[in-house]
Amino acid sequence: MAVIVGAHGIAGEVRLKVFAEDLSSYRSFNGGTLTLLSARAGSNGTIARFAEVGDRSAAEALRGTELTLPRDALPPLGEGEYYHADLLGLAAVGEDGAPIGRVVAVDNFGAGDVIEIERAGGGRFMVPMTEAAVPRWGGGELVVAEGWAD
C-alpha cells in the first residue's frame, strides 16, 4: 500500500510514498503493528501519524518499512486490473509458450506500470504493462508479445 520514506518534523510523523489511490479506509497495517491515526497530503508525499510512533527517532527507525494489508482487506479487482503482488514471481513466456524468465519487479515512473523480467540465463529487461506488450497474464504466467523480449 505504501512505504515509509522518512520522518516529518519532531513529533513522530512520517512521510509515505503511497501506491494506492487512498489510505483513508485502512487503519491497521503490518498485521496490526501500526495503527494509522491520520494522513494528509504533504509537499513531497503523504504525511502520516501512527499511534505507535511517538517521536522523530522512532519515525526515522521505520524508514523503508512497507505498509502491508492482508489480501482480504483489499477491494475486488475489475476487468484488466491487477495488484503488483500478483505479477511478482510469474513466469514470463513468449506468445509461443517458450520460457523467457520471471517477473522480478513492477515499477511506475509516472506513465504507467513497467514490469522487469529476469531472464533464466541472466540479465534483465523491462516491458510496459500494456495490452500491446503483455496481451495476457494469469495461471502462473505472463505472456510477453513478440518483439518485446528481444
N, C-alpha and C positions, 0 to 999 in steps of 0.2 A: 504494500500500500504506500509506503514512504520509507525514507531513510533519514536519520538524524545527521545533519551535516555540520553542526556546531552549536555552541552556546549563543544565547542572545541576552545581553545585559548581565546583571549580577544576581538576579532573584531566582535563577533556575530554569528560565525559559530556554527552549531550543529552537533552532532553525531546521526546517524539514524540506526535503525535496520530495514532493508528493507525486505519486504515479497514478492516482485516482482522480476522478472529477471532483469528489467531495468527501471529506472525512467526517462531516458533522453527524452522520448517523451511527458512527462507531465510537465506543468509549473504552473498550478493553483491547489491548494488544499484547502480543507475545505471550499467549497463554495466561493472561491475567496479571502479568508482572508490571505492566504500565497502564495507568488509567488516565485517559485524556480528560482534562478539565476544561480546556479552551483551545481554540485555534483561530488565528486571524491572518489575513494577508499582510505580508511584510514587503519591504522594497526588493528583497532578493530571495523570496521563498515564503513559506508559511511559518509563522511563529506559533509555537505550541507550549502549553504548560501541562505537565503531568503531575499527578498527586505525589508520586514517589520521588520527585526531583526537587530539592529544596534550595539549592544554591548553584553558583556557576561551576564549581568544581565537579559536582555531580552531573551537571549538564555536559561539561566537557568530556567526562568519562564515558558518556554514551555516544560520542561521535562515531559514526559508521554503523550504528545499530539499525538494523532493518526492522520496520514495524510490520508485523505479520498478523493475520487473522486465520481462523480455521476456514476451510473451504465452504462449509455450510453457512457461514455468515455472509458470503458474497452473493450479490444478486445473480439471477439466472442470465445466461448469455443469449443474445439474439442471433439470428442467422448471420453467419460470416464473422462473428465476434469470437474472441479467444482471450484467455488470460495468458500472460507471458509464461507463467509457470507451466502451462500446458504444452508449450512448444519446446521448452528446455529438455534436452535429452532425446528428442525424437530422432530417429534415423532419417537422414536425408537421402533420397533416391532420385534418380533421373526419371523422366517420363516413361522410359522403357523398363523401369524397375531396378536398374543397375545401382548398386550402392555407391554413394558419394562420400558420406561421412555422418556427422552427428551435429545437431544444433547445440551450441555451447553458450550463446548469449542472444539476448534481444535488446536492442538499443532503440532510442528515439532521439534524433538530433534536431527535431523540430518539423520535419517534413513527412513524418510517418515512421512506422516501425521498420527496423532493419534487422534481419537475423544474421548471426555469424555462425558459419558452419566450419567445423574442423574436419579436414579430410582424414580418411583412415590412415594414409601414409604420411601424414604430417602436413602442416600448412593450413591456413585458414583463408576464407573469403566471405564476403558479405553480399546479401541479396535483399532487395526491398521486399517487404511483406505485402506484395500486391498480387492481384489475380494473374497478371501477366508473367510474373516471376515465380509465384508459388500457386499453381492452379488448385491445389487441394492439400489438405492435411487431415490427420486423424488415424485411428487404428494403429498408433505407434510409429507412423512415418509421416514425412513431409515431402511432397513431390516438388522438385526444382525443375522449372521449364528449361527446355533445350536452349543452350547459349548462355545461361546464367552461371554455370559451374565451370566454364572454360577458363 
